[in-house]
Amino acid sequence: MSSNSSSQGRKSLLSHPVTPHDLTVITTLRGMVSAHKGKMQGTVAREPFNAISERVSPPNGVEFCPDSVGGIPGTWCLPARAREGEVFIHLHGGWFNWGTSQSFRNLVGQMAVRSGVNAFIPDYRLAPEHPFPSAVDDIQACYQALVQKGLKVAVTGDSAGGNLALVLAAVAVSSGYELPVGVAVLSPVTDLALTGPSFETKAEAEPYFTRAQVEGLVGAYLGTADPRNWLASPLYGDLQGLPPVQIHVGEDEILLDDSRRYFERAIKAGNDVTLDIWEGMPHGFANTIGQTAAAELALNAIGEFLSEQFQSHRGDKV
């Protein structure tokens, strides 16, 4: 593991070596999914994608409740003995086209247990029926509703949801909203122009997605919008004044450079940012909780990060 720091911002870059056990698990996983690489497209892929997400090991002691926040339906993940006055929103992945709060409840419940905080997963509107900026509008409505209740709010997200989490943080800065206490993301999609070198350098290592597949899904979300619009691609926004950010990404992802480049830009803008790169890990590796040490460690790190950020803000409560 290595780390370094910068005077421009509080910078932590961590590289985690893969364990022999994890390597065996991921090698087996690769064999299971190889025939399906790049095949999931359009709305017909929603059911199989959701089925995969629902296989995440369920957390102990978490109650799941449907609700609506700010007019946006979703699911609460309520761990036993959660701290009052604190909540995090999790924005689910699925390339803006797939995913539900129901299918992501186990993953988010794992994060809620580790942070000791209630979590809400909004069912933001999906493309292609509801293209950009529908999802951005929905997550803003949800976030503002929680803040207006006097709650301290953190934001988490994975993949496309990581994109939305980082966009939401930038919107809060630019609009003068109360900032999230922190943002933690897994393999965020930060550049919908798809210019990251890892789309080429990790094309073979990536077990799930192909560039052509991603182009179709991103196109369905963007419609006629500019992929470099910062509300669509947080990499291109003004990143000054962000709350603390923690990023986790697998080394074997085509999205690796989406995380690397966002990290470097955010540091140059003077922010407190941590980037954890997990050797040998594919996209969505946190879903292997109960099977790999990397998933356990990454989710533990997110739980610790959220707990620390809420603790640092408790003196601000009114």
C-alpha positions as protocol buffer text, in pm:
chain_id: "A"
residue {
  index: 1
  type: MET
  ca { x: 0 y: 0 z: 0 }
}
residue {
  index: 2
  type: SER
  ca { x: 130 y: 343 z: -85 }
}
residue {
  index: 3
  type: SER
  ca { x: 16 y: 698 z: -22 }
}
residue {
  index: 4
  type: ASN
  ca { x: 130 y: 1051 z: -90 }
}
residue {
  index: 5
  type: SER
  ca { x: 13 y: 1402 z: -16 }
}
residue {
  index: 6
  type: SER
  ca { x: -11 y: 1737 z: -189 }
}
residue {
  index: 7
  type: SER
  ca { x: -13 y: 2097 z: -67 }
}
residue {
  index: 8
  type: GLN
  ca { x: -292 y: 2175 z: -314 }
}
residue {
  index: 9
  type: GLY
  ca { x: -541 y: 1954 z: -135 }
}
residue {
  index: 10
  type: ARG
  ca { x: -541 y: 1674 z: 117 }
}
residue {
  index: 11
  type: LYS
  ca { x: -447 y: 1387 z: -110 }
}
residue {
  index: 12
  type: SER
  ca { x: -437 y: 1017 z: -36 }
}
residue {
  index: 13
  type: LEU
  ca { x: -373 y: 762 z: -309 }
}
residue {
  index: 14
  type: LEU
  ca { x: -384 y: 404 z: -186 }
}
residue {
  index: 15
  type: SER
  ca { x: -302 y: 90 z: -384 }
}
residue {
  index: 16
  type: HIS
  ca { x: -425 y: -239 z: -241 }
}
residue {
  index: 17
  type: PRO
  ca { x: -259 y: -564 z: -356 }
}
residue {
  index: 18
  type: VAL
  ca { x: -486 y: -856 z: -438 }
}
residue {
  index: 19
  type: THR
  ca { x: -478 y: -1156 z: -206 }
}
residue {
  index: 20
  type: PRO
  ca { x: -438 y: -1510 z: -344 }
}
residue {
  index: 21
  type: HIS
  ca { x: -788 y: -1597 z: -219 }
}
residue {
  index: 22
  type: ASP
  ca { x: -945 y: -1295 z: -387 }
}
residue {
  index: 23
  type: LEU
  ca { x: -760 y: -1370 z: -708 }
}
residue {
  index: 24
  type: THR
  ca { x: -909 y: -1719 z: -710 }
}
residue {
  index: 25
  type: VAL
  ca { x: -1260 y: -1587 z: -648 }
}
residue {
  index: 26
  type: ILE
  ca { x: -1234 y: -1323 z: -921 }
}
residue {
  index: 27
  type: THR
  ca { x: -1082 y: -1569 z: -1168 }
}
residue {
  index: 28
  type: THR
  ca { x: -1381 y: -1797 z: -1116 }
}
residue {
  index: 29
  type: LEU
  ca { x: -1616 y: -1501 z: -1157 }
}
residue {
  index: 30
  type: ARG
  ca { x: -1449 y: -1402 z: -1482 }
}
residue {
  index: 31
  type: GLY
  ca { x: -1508 y: -1748 z: -1619 }
}
residue {
  index: 32
  type: MET
  ca { x: -1875 y: -1731 z: -1528 }
}
residue {
  index: 33
  type: VAL
  ca { x: -1943 y: -1396 z: -1698 }
}
residue {
  index: 34
  type: SER
  ca { x: -1707 y: -1404 z: -1996 }
}
residue {
  index: 35
  type: ALA
  ca { x: -1969 y: -1524 z: -2244 }
}
residue {
  index: 36
  type: HIS
  ca { x: -2194 y: -1230 z: -2155 }
}
residue {
  index: 37
  type: LYS
  ca { x: -1939 y: -949 z: -2183 }
}
residue {
  index: 38
  type: GLY
  ca { x: -2088 y: -648 z: -2364 }
}
residue {
  index: 39
  type: LYS
  ca { x: -2419 y: -826 z: -2430 }
}
residue {
  index: 40
  type: MET
  ca { x: -2651 y: -641 z: -2190 }
}
residue {
  index: 41
  type: GLN
  ca { x: -2820 y: -361 z: -2381 }
}
residue {
  index: 42
  type: GLY
  ca { x: -3130 y: -146 z: -2351 }
}
residue {
  index: 43
  type: THR
  ca { x: -3432 y: -189 z: -2130 }
}
residue {
  index: 44
  type: VAL
  ca { x: -3445 y: -566 z: -2181 }
}
residue {
  index: 45
  type: ALA
  ca { x: -3132 y: -590 z: -1966 }
}
residue {
  index: 46
  type: ARG
  ca { x: -3305 y: -443 z: -1661 }
}
residue {
  index: 47
  type: GLU
  ca { x: -3437 y: -770 z: -1524 }
}
residue {
  index: 48
  type: PRO
  ca { x: -3107 y: -963 z: -1549 }
}
residue {
  index: 49
  type: PHE
  ca { x: -2911 y: -665 z: -1416 }
}
residue {
  index: 50
  type: ASN
  ca { x: -3143 y: -631 z: -1117 }
}
residue {
  index: 51
  type: ALA
  ca { x: -3121 y: -1004 z: -1052 }
}
residue {
  index: 52
  type: ILE
  ca { x: -2741 y: -978 z: -1036 }
}
residue {
  index: 53
  type: SER
  ca { x: -2759 y: -682 z: -795 }
}
residue {
  index: 54
  type: GLU
  ca { x: -3000 y: -865 z: -567 }
}
residue {
  index: 55
  type: ARG
  ca { x: -2749 y: -1149 z: -513 }
}
residue {
  index: 56
  type: VAL
  ca { x: -2536 y: -934 z: -283 }
}
residue {
  index: 57
  type: SER
  ca { x: -2513 y: -1089 z: 61 }
}
residue {
  index: 58
  type: PRO
  ca { x: -2786 y: -936 z: 279 }
}
residue {
  index: 59
  type: PRO
  ca { x: -2678 y: -744 z: 588 }
}
residue {
  index: 60
  type: ASN
  ca { x: -2775 y: -847 z: 938 }
}
residue {
  index: 61
  type: GLY
  ca { x: -3012 y: -633 z: 1140 }
}
residue {
  index: 62
  type: VAL
  ca { x: -3131 y: -401 z: 865 }
}
residue {
  index: 63
  type: GLU
  ca { x: -3496 y: -323 z: 796 }
}
residue {
  index: 64
  type: PHE
  ca { x: -3600 y: -221 z: 444 }
}
residue {
  index: 65
  type: CYS
  ca { x: -3894 y: 14 z: 399 }
}
residue {
  index: 66
  type: PRO
  ca { x: -4044 y: 168 z: 83 }
}
residue {
  index: 67
  type: ASP
  ca { x: -4105 y: 543 z: 101 }
}
residue {
  index: 68
  type: SER
  ca { x: -4095 y: 866 z: -97 }
}
residue {
  index: 69
  type: VAL
  ca { x: -3858 y: 1155 z: -23 }
}
residue {
  index: 70
  type: GLY
  ca { x: -3899 y: 1486 z: -203 }
}
residue {
  index: 71
  type: GLY
  ca { x: -4152 y: 1320 z: -430 }
}
residue {
  index: 72
  type: ILE
  ca { x: -3900 y: 1055 z: -535 }
}
residue {
  index: 73
  type: PRO
  ca { x: -3990 y: 694 z: -448 }
}
residue {
  index: 74
  type: GLY
  ca { x: -3727 y: 466 z: -305 }
}
residue {
  index: 75
  type: THR
  ca { x: -3624 y: 236 z: -23 }
}
residue {
  index: 76
  type: TRP
  ca { x: -3496 y: 305 z: 327 }
}
residue {
  index: 77
  type: CYS
  ca { x: -3222 y: 85 z: 474 }
}
residue {
  index: 78
  type: LEU
  ca { x: -3259 y: 110 z: 851 }
}
residue {
  index: 79
  type: PRO
  ca { x: -2988 y: -55 z: 1062 }
}
residue {
  index: 80
  type: ALA
  ca { x: -3054 y: -125 z: 1428 }
}
residue {
  index: 81
  type: ARG
  ca { x: -2941 y: 156 z: 1659 }
}
residue {
  index: 82
  type: ALA
  ca { x: -2878 y: 404 z: 1378 }
}
residue {
  index: 83
  type: ARG
  ca { x: -2776 y: 751 z: 1491 }
}
residue {
  index: 84
  type: GLU
  ca { x: -3052 y: 1011 z: 1482 }
}
residue {
  index: 85
  type: GLY
  ca { x: -3031 y: 1318 z: 1263 }
}
residue {
  index: 86
  type: GLU
  ca { x: -2793 y: 1161 z: 1011 }
}
residue {
  index: 87
  type: VAL
  ca { x: -2863 y: 991 z: 680 }
}
residue {
  index: 88
  type: PHE
  ca { x: -2695 y: 909 z: 355 }
}
residue {
  index: 89
  type: ILE
  ca { x: -2844 y: 891 z: 9 }
}
residue {
  index: 90
  type: HIS
  ca { x: -2715 y: 611 z: -212 }
}
residue {
  index: 91
  type: LEU
  ca { x: -2746 y: 661 z: -587 }
}
residue {
  index: 92
  type: HIS
  ca { x: -2749 y: 322 z: -753 }
}
residue {
  index: 93
  type: GLY
  ca { x: -2559 y: 212 z: -1061 }
}
residue {
  index: 94
  type: GLY
  ca { x: -2682 y: 69 z: -1390 }
}
residue {
  index: 95
  type: TRP
  ca { x: -2546 y: 303 z: -1659 }
}
residue {
  index: 96
  type: PHE
  ca { x: -2843 y: 538 z: -1606 }
}
residue {
  index: 97
  type: ASN
  ca { x: -3065 y: 276 z: -1775 }
}
residue {
  index: 98
  type: TRP
  ca { x: -3096 y: -2 z: -1517 }
}
residue {
  index: 99
  type: GLY
  ca { x: -3123 y: -59 z: -1143 }
}
residue {
  index: 100
  type: THR
  ca { x: -3376 y: -12 z: -865 }
}
residue {
  index: 101
  type: SER
  ca { x: -3366 y: 72 z: -497 }
}
residue {
  index: 102
  type: GLN
  ca { x: -3501 y: -276 z: -429 }
}
residue {
  index: 103
  type: SER
  ca { x: -3222 y: -450 z: -617 }
}
residue {
  index: 104
  type: PHE
  ca { x: -2950 y: -242 z: -446 }
}
residue {
  index: 105
  type: ARG
  ca { x: -3088 y: -265 z: -94 }
}
residue {
  index: 106
  type: ASN
  ca { x: -2845 y: -537 z: 21 }
}
residue {
  index: 107
  type: LEU
  ca { x: -2533 y: -349 z: -92 }
}
residue {
  index: 108
  type: VAL
  ca { x: -2654 y: -25 z: 63 }
}
residue {
  index: 109
  type: GLY
  ca { x: -2764 y: -206 z: 377 }
}
residue {
  index: 110
  type: GLN
  ca { x: -2407 y: -333 z: 414 }
}
residue {
  index: 111
  type: MET
  ca { x: -2288 y: 28 z: 400 }
}
residue {
  index: 112
  type: ALA
  ca { x: -2555 y: 143 z: 644 }
}
residue {
  index: 113
  type: VAL
  ca { x: -2454 y: -119 z: 902 }
}
residue {
  index: 114
  type: ARG
  ca { x: -2089 y: -18 z: 877 }
}
residue {
  index: 115
  type: SER
  ca { x: -2162 y: 353 z: 917 }
}
residue {
  index: 116
  type: GLY
  ca { x: -2440 y: 323 z: 1175 }
}
residue {
  index: 117
  type: VAL
  ca { x: -2656 y: 555 z: 965 }
}
residue {
  index: 118
  type: ASN
  ca { x: -2992 y: 519 z: 792 }
}
residue {
  index: 119
  type: ALA
  ca { x: -2976 y: 524 z: 412 }
}
residue {
  index: 120
  type: PHE
  ca { x: -3228 y: 612 z: 144 }
}
residue {
  index: 121
  type: ILE
  ca { x: -3199 y: 480 z: -212 }
}
residue {
  index: 122
  type: PRO
  ca { x: -3403 y: 695 z: -453 }
}
residue {
  index: 123
  type: ASP
  ca { x: -3555 y: 541 z: -762 }
}
residue {
  index: 124
  type: TYR
  ca { x: -3447 y: 825 z: -986 }
}
residue {
  index: 125
  type: ARG
  ca { x: -3593 y: 818 z: -1337 }
}
residue {
  index: 126
  type: LEU
  ca { x: -3411 y: 602 z: -1589 }
}
residue {
  index: 127
  type: ALA
  ca { x: -3315 y: 644 z: -1952 }
}
residue {
  index: 128
  type: PRO
  ca { x: -3417 y: 609 z: -2228 }
}
residue {
  index: 129
  type: GLU
  ca { x: -3770 y: 693 z: -2113 }
}
residue {
  index: 130
  type: HIS
  ca { x: -3637 y: 982 z: -1905 }
}
residue {
  index: 131
  type: PRO
  ca { x: -3307 y: 1111 z: -2046 }
}
residue {
  index: 132
  type: PHE
  ca { x: -3069 y: 1365 z: -1893 }
}
residue {
  index: 133
  type: PRO
  ca { x: -3128 y: 1572 z: -1683 }
}
residue {
  index: 134
  type: SER
  ca { x: -3422 y: 1383 z: -1529 }
}
residue {
  index: 135
  type: ALA
  ca { x: -3202 y: 1181 z: -1292 }
}
residue {
  index: 136
  type: VAL
  ca { x: -3014 y: 1493 z: -1183 }
}
residue {
  index: 137
  type: ASP
  ca { x: -3341 y: 1672 z: -1110 }
}
residue {
  index: 138
  type: ASP
  ca { x: -3466 y: 1377 z: -903 }
}
residue {
  index: 139
  type: ILE
  ca { x: -3158 y: 1343 z: -687 }
}
residue {
  index: 140
  type: GLN
  ca { x: -3160 y: 1717 z: -615 }
}
residue {
  index: 141
  type: ALA
  ca { x: -3523 y: 1698 z: -503 }
}
residue {
  index: 142
  type: CYS
  ca { x: -3446 y: 1405 z: -276 }
}
residue {
  index: 143
  type: TYR
  ca { x: -3136 y: 1567 z: -128 }
}
residue {
  index: 144
  type: GLN
  ca { x: -3302 y: 1902 z: -62 }
}
residue {
  index: 145
  type: ALA
  ca { x: -3600 y: 1735 z: 107 }
}
residue {
  index: 146
  type: LEU
  ca { x: -3370 y: 1562 z: 355 }
}
residue {
  index: 147
  type: VAL
  ca { x: -3168 y: 1877 z: 423 }
}
residue {
  index: 148
  type: GLN
  ca { x: -3487 y: 2076 z: 478 }
}
residue {
  index: 149
  type: LYS
  ca { x: -3582 y: 1828 z: 750 }
}
residue {
  index: 150
  type: GLY
  ca { x: -3272 y: 1939 z: 939 }
}
residue {
  index: 151
  type: LEU
  ca { x: -3078 y: 1621 z: 873 }
}
residue {
  index: 152
  type: LYS
  ca { x: -2707 y: 1597 z: 810 }
}
residue {
  index: 153
  type: VAL
  ca { x: -2673 y: 1419 z: 475 }
}
residue {
  index: 154
  type: ALA
  ca { x: -2389 y: 1230 z: 307 }
}
residue {
  index: 155
  type: VAL
  ca { x: -2404 y: 1097 z: -47 }
}
residue {
  index: 156
  type: THR
  ca { x: -2278 y: 768 z: -183 }
}
residue {
  index: 157
  type: GLY
  ca { x: -2306 y: 607 z: -524 }
}
residue {
  index: 158
  type: ASP
  ca { x: -2173 y: 334 z: -748 }
}
residue {
  index: 159
  type: SER
  ca { x: -2091 y: 350 z: -1120 }
}
residue {
  index: 160
  type: ALA
  ca { x: -2355 y: 574 z: -1283 }
}
residue {
  index: 161
  type: GLY
  ca { x: -2475 y: 650 z: -931 }
}
residue {
  index: 162
  type: GLY
  ca { x: -2121 y: 760 z: -849 }
}
residue {
  index: 163
  type: ASN
  ca { x: -2151 y: 1005 z: -1137 }
}
residue {
  index: 164
  type: LEU
  ca { x: -2475 y: 1139 z: -990 }
}
residue {
  index: 165
  type: ALA
  ca { x: -2326 y: 1162 z: -641 }
}
residue {
  index: 166
  type: LEU
  ca { x: -2035 y: 1374 z: -764 }
}
residue {
  index: 167
  type: VAL
  ca { x: -2270 y: 1587 z: -974 }
}
residue {
  index: 168
  type: LEU
  ca { x: -2492 y: 1643 z: -671 }
}
residue {
  index: 169
  type: ALA
  ca { x: -2195 y: 1762 z: -465 }
}
residue {
  index: 170
  type: ALA
  ca { x: -2097 y: 2009 z: -737 }
}
residue {
  index: 171
  type: VAL
  ca { x: -2457 y: 2131 z: -769 }
}
residue {
  index: 172
  type: ALA
  ca { x: -2470 y: 2192 z: -395 }
}
residue {
  index: 173
  type: VAL
  ca { x: -2154 y: 2404 z: -419 }
}
residue {
  index: 174
  type: SER
  ca { x: -2270 y: 2606 z: -720 }
}
residue {
  index: 175
  type: SER
  ca { x: -2625 y: 2657 z: -592 }
}
residue {
  index: 176
  type: GLY
  ca { x: -2537 y: 2745 z: -235 }
}
residue {
  index: 177
  type: TYR
  ca { x: -2718 y: 2444 z: -86 }
}
residue {
  index: 178
  type: GLU
  ca { x: -2597 y: 2297 z: 239 }
}
residue {
  index: 179
  type: LEU
  ca { x: -2313 y: 2068 z: 135 }
}
residue {
  index: 180
  type: PRO
  ca { x: -2318 y: 1693 z: 192 }
}
residue {
  index: 181
  type: VAL
  ca { x: -2098 y: 1603 z: 487 }
}
residue {
  index: 182
  type: GLY
  ca { x: -1904 y: 1375 z: 253 }
}
residue {
  index: 183
  type: VAL
  ca { x: -1923 y: 1179 z: -70 }
}
residue {
  index: 184
  type: ALA
  ca { x: -1813 y: 815 z: -110 }
}
residue {
  index: 185
  type: VAL
  ca { x: -1826 y: 652 z: -453 }
}
residue {
  index: 186
  type: LEU
  ca { x: -1748 y: 315 z: -607 }
}
residue {
  index: 187
  type: SER
  ca { x: -1616 y: 315 z: -966 }
}
residue {
  index: 188
  type: PRO
  ca { x: -1782 y: 643 z: -1064 }
}
residue {
  index: 189
  type: VAL
  ca { x: -1852 y: 728 z: -1427 }
}
residue {
  index: 190
  type: THR
  ca { x: -1707 y: 1079 z: -1447 }
}
residue {
  index: 191
  type: ASP
  ca { x: -1659 y: 1134 z: -1823 }
}
residue {
  index: 192
  type: LEU
  ca { x: -1950 y: 1058 z: -2057 }
}
residue {
  index: 193
  type: ALA
  ca { x: -1733 y: 1165 z: -2349 }
}
residue {
  index: 194
  type: LEU
  ca { x: -1555 y: 833 z: -2279 }
}
residue {
  index: 195
  type: THR
  ca { x: -1206 y: 978 z: -2328 }
}
residue {
  index: 196
  type: GLY
  ca { x: -1036 y: 785 z: -2046 }
}
residue {
  index: 197
  type: PRO
  ca { x: -732 y: 586 z: -2170 }
}
residue {
  index: 198
  type: SER
  ca { x: -846 y: 284 z: -1968 }
}
residue {
  index: 199
  type: PHE
  ca { x: -1131 y: 229 z: -2214 }
}
residue {
  index: 200
  type: GLU
  ca { x: -849 y: 95 z: -2432 }
}
residue {
  index: 201
  type: THR
  ca { x: -580 y: -15 z: -2187 }
}
residue {
  index: 202
  type: LYS
  ca { x: -824 y: -214 z: -1970 }
}
residue {
  index: 203
  type: ALA
  ca { x: -1051 y: -337 z: -2250 }
}
residue {
  index: 204
  type: GLU
  ca { x: -927 y: -695 z: -2217 }
}
residue {
  index: 205
  type: ALA
  ca { x: -905 y: -698 z: -1837 }
}
residue {
  index: 206
  type: GLU
  ca { x: -1259 y: -557 z: -1799 }
}
residue {
  index: 207
  type: PRO
  ca { x: -1491 y: -859 z: -1752 }
}
residue {
  index: 208
  type: TYR
  ca { x: -1831 y: -698 z: -1810 }
}
residue {
  index: 209
  type: PHE
  ca { x: -1842 y: -403 z: -2046 }
}
residue {
  index: 210
  type: THR
  ca { x: -1723 y: -303 z: -2392 }
}
residue {
  index: 211
  type: ARG
  ca { x: -1685 y: 46 z: -2532 }
}
residue {
  index: 212
  type: ALA
  ca { x: -1956 y: -11 z: -2794 }
}
residue {
  index: 213
  type: GLN
  ca { x: -2198 y: -128 z: -2527 }
}
residue {
  index: 214
  type: VAL
  ca { x: -2123 y: 171 z: -2306 }
}
residue {
  index: 215
  type: GLU
  ca { x: -2161 y: 414 z: -2598 }
}
residue {
  index: 216
  type: GLY
  ca { x: -2515 y: 287 z: -2653 }
}
residue {
  index: 217
  type: LEU
  ca { x: -2614 y: 315 z: -2288 }
}
residue {
  index: 218
  type: VAL
  ca { x: -2461 y: 659 z: -2243 }
}
residue {
  index: 219
  type: GLY
  ca { x: -2622 y: 778 z: -2566 }
}
residue {
  index: 220
  type: ALA
  ca { x: -2962 y: 668 z: -2438 }
}
residue {
  index: 221
  type: TYR
  ca { x: -2906 y: 877 z: -2125 }
}
residue {
  index: 222
  type: LEU
  ca { x: -2762 y: 1188 z: -2289 }
}
residue {
  index: 223
  type: GLY
  ca { x: -2990 y: 1218 z: -2589 }
}
residue {
  index: 224
  type: THR
  ca { x: -2879 y: 1540 z: -2756 }
}
residue {
  index: 225
  type: ALA
  ca { x: -2694 y: 1675 z: -2449 }
}
residue {
  index: 226
  type: ASP
  ca { x: -2324 y: 1759 z: -2459 }
}
residue {
  index: 227
  type: PRO
  ca { x: -2129 y: 1479 z: -2287 }
}
residue {
  index: 228
  type: ARG
  ca { x: -1895 y: 1746 z: -2146 }
}
residue {
  index: 229
  type: ASN
  ca { x: -2178 y: 1929 z: -1972 }
}
residue {
  index: 230
  type: TRP
  ca { x: -2064 y: 1920 z: -1608 }
}
residue {
  index: 231
  type: LEU
  ca { x: -2412 y: 1813 z: -1495 }
}
residue {
  index: 232
  type: ALA
  ca { x: -2362 y: 1499 z: -1705 }
}
residue {
  index: 233
  type: SER
  ca { x: -1988 y: 1453 z: -1658 }
}
residue {
  index: 234
  type: PRO
  ca { x: -1854 y: 1575 z: -1322 }
}
residue {
  index: 235
  type: LEU
  ca { x: -1496 y: 1557 z: -1453 }
}
residue {
  index: 236
  type: TYR
  ca { x: -1558 y: 1877 z: -1651 }
}
residue {
  index: 237
  type: GLY
  ca { x: -1709 y: 2082 z: -1370 }
}
residue {
  index: 238
  type: ASP
  ca { x: -1567 y: 2343 z: -1136 }
}
residue {
  index: 239
  type: LEU
  ca { x: -1445 y: 2119 z: -855 }
}
residue {
  index: 240
  type: GLN
  ca { x: -1358 y: 2389 z: -602 }
}
residue {
  index: 241
  type: GLY
  ca { x: -1516 y: 2376 z: -258 }
}
residue {
  index: 242
  type: LEU
  ca { x: -1627 y: 2014 z: -254 }
}
residue {
  index: 243
  type: PRO
  ca { x: -1690 y: 1821 z: 68 }
}
residue {
  index: 244
  type: PRO
  ca { x: -1447 y: 1536 z: 145 }
}
residue {
  index: 245
  type: VAL
  ca { x: -1457 y: 1265 z: -123 }
}
residue {
  index: 246
  type: GLN
  ca { x: -1357 y: 900 z: -107 }
}
residue {
  index: 247
  type: ILE
  ca { x: -1327 y: 697 z: -429 }
}
residue {
  index: 248
  type: HIS
  ca { x: -1285 y: 321 z: -471 }
}
residue {
  index: 249
  type: VAL
  ca { x: -1214 y: 158 z: -807 }
}
residue {
  index: 250
  type: GLY
  ca { x: -1093 y: -177 z: -934 }
}
residue {
  index: 251
  type: GLU
  ca { x: -765 y: -185 z: -1124 }
}
residue {
  index: 252
  type: ASP
  ca { x: -921 y: -403 z: -1396 }
}
residue {
  index: 253
  type: GLU
  ca { x: -1195 y: -161 z: -1502 }
}
residue {
  index: 254
  type: ILE
  ca { x: -1242 y: 39 z: -1818 }
}
residue {
  index: 255
  type: LEU
  ca { x: -1356 y: 310 z: -1574 }
}
residue {
  index: 256
  type: LEU
  ca { x: -1022 y: 320 z: -1391 }
}
residue {
  index: 257
  type: ASP
  ca { x: -916 y: 649 z: -1549 }
}
residue {
  index: 258
  type: ASP
  ca { x: -1254 y: 807 z: -1479 }
}
residue {
  index: 259
  type: SER
  ca { x: -1157 y: 779 z: -1113 }
}
residue {
  index: 260
  type: ARG
  ca { x: -790 y: 869 z: -1159 }
}
residue {
  index: 261
  type: ARG
  ca { x: -856 y: 1184 z: -1361 }
}
residue {
  index: 262
  type: TYR
  ca { x: -1135 y: 1305 z: -1134 }
}
residue {
  index: 263
  type: PHE
  ca { x: -908 y: 1250 z: -834 }
}
residue {
  index: 264
  type: GLU
  ca { x: -627 y: 1455 z: -989 }
}
residue {
  index: 265
  type: ARG
  ca { x: -859 y: 1742 z: -1090 }
}
residue {
  index: 266
  type: ALA
  ca { x: -1026 y: 1748 z: -749 }
}
residue {
  index: 267
  type: ILE
  ca { x: -689 y: 1760 z: -575 }
}
residue {
  index: 268
  type: LYS
  ca { x: -572 y: 2048 z: -795 }
}
residue {
  index: 269
  type: ALA
  ca { x: -888 y: 2233 z: -696 }
}
residue {
  index: 270
  type: GLY
  ca { x: -782 y: 2206 z: -331 }
}
residue {
  index: 271
  type: ASN
  ca { x: -1016 y: 1935 z: -203 }
}
residue {
  index: 272
  type: ASP
  ca { x: -977 y: 1654 z: 49 }
}
residue {
  index: 273
  type: VAL
  ca { x: -989 y: 1342 z: -169 }
}
residue {
  index: 274
  type: THR
  ca { x: -891 y: 978 z: -124 }
}
residue {
  index: 275
  type: LEU
  ca { x: -854 y: 732 z: -412 }
}
residue {
  index: 276
  type: ASP
  ca { x: -832 y: 359 z: -334 }
}
residue {
  index: 277
  type: ILE
  ca { x: -728 y: 136 z: -627 }
}
residue {
  index: 278
  type: TRP
  ca { x: -791 y: -236 z: -575 }
}
residue {
  index: 279
  type: GLU
  ca { x: -552 y: -457 z: -767 }
}
residue {
  index: 280
  type: GLY
  ca { x: -710 y: -734 z: -973 }
}
residue {
  index: 281
  type: MET
  ca { x: -1063 y: -620 z: -892 }
}
residue {
  index: 282
  type: PRO
  ca { x: -1335 y: -578 z: -1157 }
}
residue {
  index: 283
  type: HIS
  ca { x: -1621 y: -333 z: -1175 }
}
residue {
  index: 284
  type: GLY
  ca { x: -1873 y: -388 z: -895 }
}
residue {
  index: 285
  type: PHE
  ca { x: -1628 y: -582 z: -679 }
}
residue {
  index: 286
  type: ALA
  ca { x: -1802 y: -457 z: -363 }
}
residue {
  index: 287
  type: ASN
  ca { x: -2087 y: -689 z: -460 }
}
residue {
  index: 288
  type: THR
  ca { x: -1862 y: -981 z: -364 }
}
residue {
  index: 289
  type: ILE
  ca { x: -1898 y: -900 z: 6 }
}
residue {
  index: 290
  type: GLY
  ca { x: -1871 y: -1228 z: 196 }
}
residue {
  index: 291
  type: GLN
  ca { x: -1649 y: -1371 z: -77 }
}
residue {
  index: 292
  type: THR
  ca { x: -1351 y: -1134 z: -107 }
}
residue {
  index: 293
  type: ALA
  ca { x: -1139 y: -943 z: 140 }
}
residue {
  index: 294
  type: ALA
  ca { x: -1131 y: -647 z: -100 }
}
residue {
  index: 295
  type: ALA
  ca { x: -1508 y: -602 z: -82 }
}
residue {
  index: 296
  type: GLU
  ca { x: -1502 y: -624 z: 297 }
}
residue {
  index: 297
  type: LEU
  ca { x: -1218 y: -374 z: 328 }
}
residue {
  index: 298
  type: ALA
  ca { x: -1366 y: -128 z: 79 }
}
residue {
  index: 299
  type: LEU
  ca { x: -1708 y: -127 z: 244 }
}
residue {
  index: 300
  type: ASN
  ca { x: -1547 y: -98 z: 587 }
}
residue {
  index: 301
  type: ALA
  ca { x: -1350 y: 203 z: 460 }
}
residue {
  index: 302
  type: ILE
  ca { x: -1669 y: 367 z: 334 }
}
residue {
  index: 303
  type: GLY
  ca { x: -1842 y: 302 z: 665 }
}
residue {
  index: 304
  type: GLU
  ca { x: -1550 y: 452 z: 857 }
}
residue {
  index: 305
  type: PHE
  ca { x: -1534 y: 751 z: 622 }
}
residue {
  index: 306
  type: LEU
  ca { x: -1905 y: 825 z: 663 }
}
residue {
  index: 307
  type: SER
  ca { x: -1885 y: 791 z: 1039 }
}
residue {
  index: 308
  type: GLU
  ca { x: -1590 y: 1030 z: 1055 }
}
residue {
  index: 309
  type: GLN
  ca { x: -1760 y: 1289 z: 836 }
}
residue {
  index: 310
  type: PHE
  ca { x: -2080 y: 1284 z: 1039 }
}
residue {
  index: 311
  type: GLN
  ca { x: -1883 y: 1307 z: 1361 }
}
residue {
  index: 312
  type: SER
  ca { x: -1700 y: 1614 z: 1235 }
}
residue {
  index: 313
  type: HIS
  ca { x: -2034 y: 1787 z: 1169 }
}
residue {
  index: 314
  type: ARG
  ca { x: -2220 y: 1706 z: 1489 }
}
residue {
  index: 315
  type: GLY
  ca { x: -2122 y: 2037 z: 1644 }
}
residue {
  index: 316
  type: ASP
  ca { x: -2297 y: 2216 z: 1356 }
}
residue {
  index: 317
  type: LYS
  ca { x: -2644 y: 2083 z: 1441 }
}
residue {
  index: 318
  type: VAL
  ca { x: -2907 y: 2336 z: 1533 }
}
